[in-house]
Amino acid sequence: MDWSATLNSVVAAAAPLVYAAMGETVSEKAGVINLSMEGSLRLSAMTGFVTAFFAGHALVGFAAAATVGALIAAVVALGSVKLKVNQIAIGFVLFLLGVELASFLGDPHVGVRGERAPPLPIPWLSEIPFVGKVLFDHNLVVYGSFLAIAATWWFFNRSRAGLSLQGIGERPEAAFSRGVDVNRLRVVYAVIGGALIGIAGASFSLDVKLGWRETLTLNLGWIALAIVIFGGWRPLRVAFGCYLFAALQVAAFQLQDVFAGLAQVLPIAPFPLMIAALAVIQSDRSRRLAQRWPRASGWLVVEPPAAIGAPFERE
């Protein structure tokens, strides 16, 4: 087995999930649950592909997809902040709307050959044995996913604005008492997260799977939501979850030739495995183990932002 080629495939396959999971992490850390992610991914994947097809350039498609994702997230955030609508309810409605719109508007473009993100190996670095093939022989989509991980981690842990973001998701009253405009920032960060989700959708149709079909991103929005929980809303751990799921997908694909009788089962195996992992870290046993080994508690137990999904009203 060519391990460098396999790991190259894992890194490339994880890129869209990284964008989606980082976007949702930013949104949820600010207190906004974007449950429309499955529909947003599908609609942005369709929009990105169709726009790039007519514009003749993949970059235009990514911009259009990011706009769609941002608009959907803005509706979720504004509905919660201004109208006090339950975030889960409005997110679920938008999920259904996104799925149906993508199916209806994208139907004429099923099977059409369109644009793609061009390969862009980094000179000299891509020639480094093993590491060059794994990390530096990709395109801007994959390199951008590396940047998304690093930027999100730095923003959360090294910037004053990142501390304010976490404050409005954990203790919005305390943040407000220090002069932070809680509701405005919730909308802003939800929109930023939505834009990243839109980029994730375009990454599927313009890079990883190329083209548009209704099942292109099927269930991957829900998986991204599960990965955010699995990662405990921590960028590096969320990224690990993305690469783990991508590794399971690549392994399932490669094992189809080895276990021909399981060819129909292996492609869906990563989905229940990820859900099982999520169930394990949420179990009482994991909490008991965390009490026994406090240093490992960050990996064994996850706690959501305290004010997630709760509207903030100025008293």
Secondary structure, DSSP 8 states (H G I E B T S, - for coil): --HHHHHHHHHHHHHHHHHHHHHHHHHHHTT---TTHHHHHHHHHHHHHHHHHHHT-HHHHHHHHHHHHHHHHHHHHHHHHTS---HHHHHHHHHHHHHHHHHHHHGGGTT-------B---TTGGGSTTHHHHHSSSBHHHHHHHHHHHHHHHHHHH-HHHHHHHHHHH-HHHHHHTT--HHHHHHHHHHHHHHHHHHHHHHIIIIIS-S--TTTTTTHHHHHHHHHHHTTT-HHHHHHHHHHHHHHHHHHHHHTTTSGGGTTTGGGTHHHHHHHHHHHHTSHHHHHHHHH-GGGHHHH-----TTTT------
